[in-house]
Amino acid sequence: MKKSFFSIGDYSKKVGVSPEYLKFYEKKGLVSPAWKDDRSYRYYGDYQVTHFLEYQQLSRMGMSLEDAKEIQEHANLKERLEIYKKACDEKRQELEQLELFLMQIEDTSVAIENIVNKRGWRISEVPVAYFVYPKTFDNSESLKNPVWKDNFSMNITQYVKLKDRNCDRLESGNFERYWGAIQPFGEIIYKEASSNPNNEILIVGGSKCFVYEHAIPTDYDEEGKLSDRVWDLSEPLKILKDNGFKNKGVVWQKRLCVSHEADGEFLQVQTIIPIE
């Protein structure tokens, strides 16, 4: 089979880098032209396209140029397989984290927009997720346990299971409270959470939910506790009742503390209630 050769300009277009960058690679001893003519013009073989693209791939996997060269020149197929499988797992986890971050900033954006435009509530489908919480609810212990904080809540998310789903305030005796964070149902993150002996898992979402957003000044009492209005469910439960919805007795709240010189410090609260 006749081999094809490319000038440095044509080769650079095929591999997506400039001729100057190719010369840099040549100085590093990574990709050298297949041959040079008597005018020192560089020519590259078609087989070198794949060769160079693998360098780029290894580099995007986090390899240094030197390590990439070592792998290409000396690693056998079994060793290369392990390198690529490990990279697949790492990139898959990065993708899950990126998807989580996108969900978080979308969540925050919608909540702020609703508050700004005085659209206080909506009915929406909440994706299947899980709630991770420490076995202890003591605040000092919570800091020691690996619990993820989502982007919306600066505090750890609160998950509440109402003992009396008709109650309109989170008063003692009416509910069980858990502190943790809502996470999308990603296999890798789920395995990390479920394998930790200090965590418990609750599956949440996957159903139609009432989502209520409001903002209140961050009032504190003498002991430094937040205003009691944070725990008040009377308004969202009244909206549910007025619109003929019935809650399933589960609530979770996310909070975002925002401070602006013009507006002062206030707390944005997002209350999510699954409905029947």
Secondary structure, 3 states (H helix, E strand, C coil): CCCCEEEHHHHHHHHCCCHHHHHHHHHCCCCCCCEECCCCCEEEECHHHHHHHHHHHHHHCCCCHHHHHHHHHHCCHHHHHHHHHHHHHHHHHHHHHHHHHHHHHHHHHHHHHHHHCCCCEEEEEECCEEEEEECCCCHHHHHHCCCCCCCCCCCCEEEEEECCCCCCECCCCCEEEEEEEEEECCHHHHHHHHCCCCEEEEEECCEEEEEEEEEEECCECCCCCECHHHHECHHHHHHHHHCCCCECCEEEEEEEEEEECCCEEEEEEEEEEEEC
